[in-house]
Amino acid sequence: MSEEKIVKEPETPVKETITPLKCTIGAFLAGAMSYGSYNLTSAIATTFANKPIHTTNQIVANISSVVRSLVVGVVSLGIWVFGIVAIGLLALGIQLLVQNSKKQSPNT
């Protein structure tokens, strides 16, 4: 039997243009995720505050305290990450609008 070699031609990369609308939509989504992360952090912190650790073992108390702090810290990190992304995308959209208006205005 003979084997046929199938040669795939390399695909040309598709260039997507960045538009102010895409930046605004992305900023809105990142802001919504930041707000959701804020609500989740508040709910977790409230739950942890309402349910104290009941133990006489100091090691268990220390480990559970560290785990609770890590959980709240990781979730609150999402607030900052998504918030900064939202601000950056909004700033990029404004920059694109300014650049487009400068290109379209007649030079005097």
PyMOL commands that set and color helices and strands:
alter all, ss='L'
color gray80, all
select helices_A, chain A and resi 20-50+58-104
alter helices_A, ss='H'
color red, helices_A
deselect
rebuild
show_as cartoon
